[in-house]
Structure formats: C-alpha cells, structure tokens
Amino acid sequence: MFILSIVIQSWLLFSMAFFGFSKLSGAKHQVELFDSIQFPQWFRVVTGILQVVACIGLIIGYWYPGVASWTGIGIGIMMLVAVLSHLRVKHPFGKVFPAVLNVVLAVAVLLLFIEDLANPFG
C-alpha cells in the first residue's frame, strides 16, 4: 500500500506542478482555456498559485500523511470546480478528462491517509 500511495501522490504532484506552472507562466493554451470557460485571467493566476501550494502540501505529505489528506481535499475541490466549469461550456471529454483524473487521484490520496486527517502533523 505504501508504494501505491507514493505513486498516486507523485502523479498528482507532477500534474499539479505542470498545470500550476503553466497557468502562472501564461502559457497560451491556459490563457485560451480560461477564455473559453469564461473566467477572468486573474483567476488563472490564482488557480496556478493554489496548484503550486498544493504541490508543497503533497511534498510535505510524504513525511506527514495528514497533510497529504488535507491537500487531497483541497485538490479535489479545485478539480471538481474545473470539471463543472468544463461541463458548463460543453467542452469535449478530452478537455475534461485531466480534471476528472485529478479528482479521482485526490480522492485516492484522501482515502489512503484518511486516518491521519485529524492530526496532520502527528
């Protein structure tokens, strides 16, 4: 189970880092994405910052699983908003899939470390 948790947490970390830094750098596809879902560009920057903060939480979560579980909750909420935003403007499944996958991975991280939720640094 330990190796599975490391793999899932690491995949989620990579995903959050990739998408977070691409939002913060103003990558063309991210700017166009936020235009297509009708969100202001400042929200792209805020989302990128939240994703980078989530990366920090996932890294700390390697040593403190409770932090990983709380980070899983945060990422899950963020990605649920992303899924709903894509669906609201009727994006094809290919554009929705990364957010759906990240919701599933965030829930997996939460469930793997749920017993540490009450005491994140314990």
Accessible surface in RSA format (square Angstrom, percent):
REM  Atomic radii and reference values for relative SASA: ProtOr
REM  Chains: A
REM  Algorithm: Lee & Richards
REM  Probe-radius: 1.40
REM  Slices: 20
REM RES _ NUM      All-atoms   Total-Side   Main-Chain    Non-polar    All polar
REM                ABS   REL    ABS   REL    ABS   REL    ABS   REL    ABS   REL
RES MET A   1   169.62  87.8 121.88  80.7  47.74 113.7 119.77 101.8  49.84  66.0
RES PHE A   2   149.60  74.8 140.84  87.2   8.75  22.8 145.71  88.3   3.89  11.1
RES ILE A   3   133.29  75.8 132.22  98.5   1.07   2.6 132.57  95.5   0.71   1.9
RES LEU A   4    90.68  50.5  85.75  61.3   4.93  12.4  88.66  62.3   2.02   5.4
RES SER A   5     5.63   4.8   5.47   7.3   0.16   0.4   2.98   6.3   2.66   3.7
RES ILE A   6    56.16  32.0  56.16  41.8   0.00   0.0  56.16  40.4   0.00   0.0
RES VAL A   7    87.75  57.7  83.64  75.7   4.11   9.9  86.63  75.3   1.12   3.0
RES ILE A   8    24.35  13.9  22.86  17.0   1.49   3.6  24.35  17.5   0.00   0.0
RES GLN A   9     1.25   0.7   1.25   0.9   0.00   0.0   0.00   0.0   1.25   0.9
RES SER A  10    42.11  35.6  37.98  50.7   4.13   9.5  30.39  64.7  11.73  16.4
RES TRP A  11   132.81  53.3 128.96  62.4   3.85   9.0 128.45  68.5   4.35   7.1
RES LEU A  12     0.00   0.0   0.00   0.0   0.00   0.0   0.00   0.0   0.00   0.0
RES LEU A  13    32.17  17.9  32.17  23.0   0.00   0.0  32.17  22.6   0.00   0.0
RES PHE A  14   127.78  63.9 123.12  76.3   4.66  12.1 127.66  77.4   0.12   0.3
RES SER A  15     9.51   8.0   7.99  10.7   1.52   3.5   6.93  14.8   2.58   3.6
RES MET A  16     0.00   0.0   0.00   0.0   0.00   0.0   0.00   0.0   0.00   0.0
RES ALA A  17    27.59  25.4  27.10  41.8   0.49   1.1  27.35  38.5   0.24   0.6
RES PHE A  18   106.54  53.3  96.36  59.7  10.18  26.5 104.62  63.4   1.92   5.5
RES PHE A  19    52.80  26.4  52.80  32.7   0.00   0.0  52.80  32.0   0.00   0.0
RES GLY A  20     0.00   0.0   0.00   N/A   0.00   0.0   0.00   0.0   0.00   0.0
RES PHE A  21   115.14  57.6 112.99  70.0   2.15   5.6 113.39  68.7   1.75   5.0
RES SER A  22    13.94  11.8   8.97  12.0   4.97  11.4  13.01  27.7   0.93   1.3
RES LYS A  23    15.86   7.7  15.86   9.7   0.00   0.0   5.23   4.7  10.64  11.3
RES LEU A  24    66.10  36.8  39.66  28.4  26.44  66.5  39.89  28.0  26.21  70.5
RES SER A  25    91.16  77.0  49.75  66.4  41.41  95.4  52.07 110.9  39.09  54.8
RES GLY A  26    30.48  37.6   0.00   N/A  30.48  37.6  11.91  32.7  18.57  41.6
RES ALA A  27    26.73  24.6  15.99  24.7  10.74  24.4  26.73  37.6   0.00   0.0
RES LYS A  28   156.52  76.4 145.40  89.2  11.12  26.5  92.67  83.4  63.85  68.0
RES HIS A  29    97.27  53.2  90.70  63.0   6.57  16.8  73.88  76.1  23.39  27.2
RES GLN A  30     3.11   1.7   3.11   2.3   0.00   0.0   0.00   0.0   3.11   2.4
RES VAL A  31    44.27  29.1  44.27  40.1   0.00   0.0  44.27  38.5   0.00   0.0
RES GLU A  32    90.25  51.8  85.46  64.7   4.78  11.4  40.91  79.1  49.33  40.3
RES LEU A  33    36.75  20.5  33.86  24.2   2.89   7.3  36.33  25.5   0.42   1.1
RES PHE A  34     8.24   4.1   8.24   5.1   0.00   0.0   8.24   5.0   0.00   0.0
RES ASP A  35    88.14  61.7  71.73  71.4  16.41  38.8  29.17  68.6  58.97  58.8
RES SER A  36    46.27  39.1  26.82  35.8  19.45  44.8  38.54  82.1   7.72  10.8
RES ILE A  37     9.06   5.2   9.06   6.8   0.00   0.0   9.06   6.5   0.00   0.0
RES GLN A  38   129.10  72.2  99.14  72.5  29.96  71.3  40.26  85.7  88.84  67.4
RES PHE A  39    50.74  25.4  44.87  27.8   5.87  15.3  46.26  28.0   4.48  12.8
RES PRO A  40    66.12  48.2  53.43  48.7  12.69  46.1  65.43  54.0   0.69   4.3
RES GLN A  41    54.78  30.6  49.62  36.3   5.17  12.3  49.81 106.0   4.97   3.8
RES TRP A  42   163.71  65.7 155.25  75.1   8.46  19.9 143.32  76.4  20.39  33.1
RES PHE A  43    67.05  33.5  67.05  41.5   0.00   0.0  67.05  40.7   0.00   0.0
RES ARG A  44    26.00  10.9  26.00  13.3   0.00   0.0   0.00   0.0  26.00  15.8
RES VAL A  45    56.20  37.0  56.20  50.9   0.00   0.0  56.20  48.8   0.00   0.0
RES VAL A  46    58.11  38.2  58.04  52.5   0.06   0.2  58.10  50.5   0.01   0.0
RES THR A  47    16.14  11.5  16.11  16.3   0.02   0.1  13.22  17.8   2.91   4.4
RES GLY A  48     0.00   0.0   0.00   N/A   0.00   0.0   0.00   0.0   0.00   0.0
RES ILE A  49    87.02  49.5  86.37  64.3   0.65   1.6  87.00  62.6   0.02   0.1
RES LEU A  50    88.87  49.5  86.56  61.9   2.32   5.8  86.56  60.8   2.32   6.2
RES GLN A  51     2.11   1.2   2.11   1.5   0.00   0.0   0.00   0.0   2.11   1.6
RES VAL A  52    30.43  20.0  30.43  27.5   0.00   0.0  30.43  26.4   0.00   0.0
RES VAL A  53    84.49  55.6  83.26  75.4   1.24   3.0  83.26  72.3   1.24   3.4
RES ALA A  54     9.07   8.3   4.30   6.6   4.77  10.9   8.95  12.6   0.12   0.3
RES CYS A  55     9.11   6.9   9.11  10.2   0.00   0.0   9.11  23.1   0.00   0.0
RES ILE A  56    93.96  53.5  93.64  69.8   0.32   0.8  93.96  67.7   0.00   0.0
RES GLY A  57    10.30  12.7   0.00   N/A  10.30  12.7   9.95  27.3   0.34   0.8
RES LEU A  58     0.00   0.0   0.00   0.0   0.00   0.0   0.00   0.0   0.00   0.0
RES ILE A  59    78.36  44.6  78.36  58.4   0.00   0.0  78.36  56.4   0.00   0.0
RES ILE A  60    64.49  36.7  62.76  46.8   1.73   4.2  64.49  46.4   0.00   0.0
RES GLY A  61     1.54   1.9   0.00   N/A   1.54   1.9   0.00   0.0   1.54   3.5
RES TYR A  62    66.84  31.2  40.61  23.1  26.23  68.3  38.40  28.9  28.44  35.1
RES TRP A  63   179.85  72.2 155.36  75.2  24.49  57.5 128.96  68.8  50.89  82.6
RES TYR A  64    91.72  42.8  91.24  51.9   0.49   1.3  43.26  32.5  48.46  59.7
RES PRO A  65    45.82  33.4  45.82  41.8   0.00   0.0  45.82  37.8   0.00   0.0
RES GLY A  66     1.11   1.4   0.00   N/A   1.11   1.4   0.00   0.0   1.11   2.5
RES VAL A  67    17.82  11.7  16.91  15.3   0.91   2.2  17.79  15.5   0.03   0.1
RES ALA A  68     0.00   0.0   0.00   0.0   0.00   0.0   0.00   0.0   0.00   0.0
RES SER A  69     0.00   0.0   0.00   0.0   0.00   0.0   0.00   0.0   0.00   0.0
RES TRP A  70   129.51  52.0 122.57  59.3   6.94  16.3 120.25  64.1   9.26  15.0
RES THR A  71    18.00  12.8   9.95  10.1   8.05  19.2  10.73  14.4   7.26  11.0
RES GLY A  72     1.89   2.3   0.00   N/A   1.89   2.3   0.00   0.0   1.89   4.2
RES ILE A  73    50.17  28.5  44.71  33.3   5.46  13.2  49.40  35.6   0.77   2.1
RES GLY A  74    35.91  44.3   0.00   N/A  35.91  44.3  31.66  86.9   4.25   9.5
RES ILE A  75     0.64   0.4   0.29   0.2   0.35   0.8   0.29   0.2   0.35   0.9
RES GLY A  76    11.46  14.1   0.00   N/A  11.46  14.1  10.63  29.2   0.83   1.9
RES ILE A  77   107.45  61.1 105.95  78.9   1.50   3.6 106.64  76.8   0.81   2.2
RES MET A  78    31.30  16.2  24.30  16.1   7.00  16.7  28.03  23.8   3.27   4.3
RES MET A  79    11.71   6.1  11.71   7.7   0.00   0.0   7.17   6.1   4.54   6.0
RES LEU A  80    93.07  51.8  93.07  66.6   0.00   0.0  93.07  65.4   0.00   0.0
RES VAL A  81    69.82  45.9  69.11  62.6   0.72   1.7  69.65  60.5   0.18   0.5
RES ALA A  82    26.58  24.4  20.08  31.0   6.50  14.8  26.38  37.2   0.20   0.5
RES VAL A  83    18.15  11.9  18.15  16.4   0.00   0.0  18.15  15.8   0.00   0.0
RES LEU A  84   110.64  61.6 106.37  76.1   4.27  10.7 106.80  75.0   3.84  10.3
RES SER A  85     7.24   6.1   4.97   6.6   2.27   5.2   2.73   5.8   4.52   6.3
RES HIS A  86    13.92   7.6  13.92   9.7   0.00   0.0   1.58   1.6  12.34  14.4
RES LEU A  87    98.33  54.8  86.78  62.1  11.55  29.0  87.21  61.2  11.12  29.9
RES ARG A  88   121.52  51.0  94.23  48.0  27.29  65.0  75.29 102.9  46.23  28.0
RES VAL A  89    36.84  24.2  12.24  11.1  24.60  59.3  18.82  16.4  18.03  48.9
RES LYS A  90   176.65  86.2 149.22  91.6  27.43  65.3 111.13 100.0  65.53  69.8
RES HIS A  91    27.45  15.0  16.16  11.2  11.29  28.9  13.15  13.6  14.30  16.6
RES PRO A  92    88.37  64.4  76.29  69.5  12.08  43.9  88.31  72.9   0.06   0.4
RES PHE A  93   136.49  68.3 125.54  77.8  10.95  28.5 127.99  77.6   8.50  24.3
RES GLY A  94    59.78  73.7   0.00   N/A  59.78  73.7  39.16 107.5  20.62  46.2
RES LYS A  95   102.24  49.9  91.38  56.1  10.86  25.9  60.20  54.2  42.04  44.8
RES VAL A  96     4.89   3.2   4.89   4.4   0.00   0.0   4.89   4.2   0.00   0.0
RES PHE A  97    92.12  46.1  92.12  57.1   0.00   0.0  92.12  55.8   0.00   0.0
RES PRO A  98    49.97  36.4  46.32  42.2   3.65  13.3  49.56  40.9   0.42   2.6
RES ALA A  99     7.55   6.9   5.05   7.8   2.50   5.7   6.41   9.0   1.14   3.0
RES VAL A 100    49.55  32.6  48.99  44.3   0.56   1.4  49.55  43.0   0.00   0.0
RES LEU A 101    57.15  31.8  55.59  39.8   1.56   3.9  57.15  40.1   0.00   0.0
RES ASN A 102     4.76   3.3   4.76   4.6   0.00   0.0   0.00   0.0   4.76   4.6
RES VAL A 103    25.42  16.7  25.42  23.0   0.00   0.0  25.42  22.1   0.00   0.0
RES VAL A 104    87.78  57.8  83.96  76.0   3.82   9.2  86.54  75.2   1.25   3.4
RES LEU A 105    21.79  12.1  21.79  15.6   0.00   0.0  21.79  15.3   0.00   0.0
RES ALA A 106     0.15   0.1   0.08   0.1   0.07   0.2   0.12   0.2   0.02   0.1
RES VAL A 107    66.54  43.8  65.61  59.4   0.93   2.3  66.48  57.8   0.06   0.2
RES ALA A 108    24.77  22.8  19.38  29.9   5.40  12.3  24.53  34.5   0.24   0.6
RES VAL A 109     0.09   0.1   0.09   0.1   0.00   0.0   0.09   0.1   0.00   0.0
RES LEU A 110    34.36  19.1  34.36  24.6   0.00   0.0  34.36  24.1   0.00   0.0
RES LEU A 111   108.28  60.3  94.88  67.9  13.40  33.7  95.12  66.8  13.15  35.4
RES LEU A 112    35.95  20.0  19.35  13.8  16.60  41.7  22.90  16.1  13.05  35.1
RES PHE A 113    25.27  12.6  25.27  15.7   0.00   0.0  25.27  15.3   0.00   0.0
RES ILE A 114    86.38  49.2  78.79  58.7   7.60  18.3  78.79  56.7   7.60  20.6
RES GLU A 115   129.96  74.6  94.77  71.7  35.19  83.8  67.34 130.3  62.62  51.1
RES ASP A 116    42.24  29.6  40.32  40.1   1.91   4.5   3.66   8.6  38.57  38.5
RES LEU A 117    41.83  23.3  40.86  29.2   0.97   2.4  40.86  28.7   0.97   2.6
RES ALA A 118   103.97  95.6  64.41  99.4  39.56  90.0  75.86 106.8  28.11  74.5
RES ASN A 119    95.60  65.9  90.42  87.4   5.18  12.5  27.48  66.1  68.12  65.8
RES PRO A 120    40.02  29.2  38.43  35.0   1.59   5.8  38.43  31.7   1.59   9.9
RES PHE A 121   133.94  67.0 114.78  71.1  19.15  49.8 115.46  70.0  18.48  52.9
RES GLY A 122    79.26  97.7   0.00   N/A  79.26  97.7  41.64 114.3  37.62  84.3
END  Absolute sums over single chains surface
CHAIN  1 A     6874.5       5938.6        935.9       5624.7       1249.8
END  Absolute sums over all chains
TOTAL          6874.5       5938.6        935.9       5624.7       1249.8
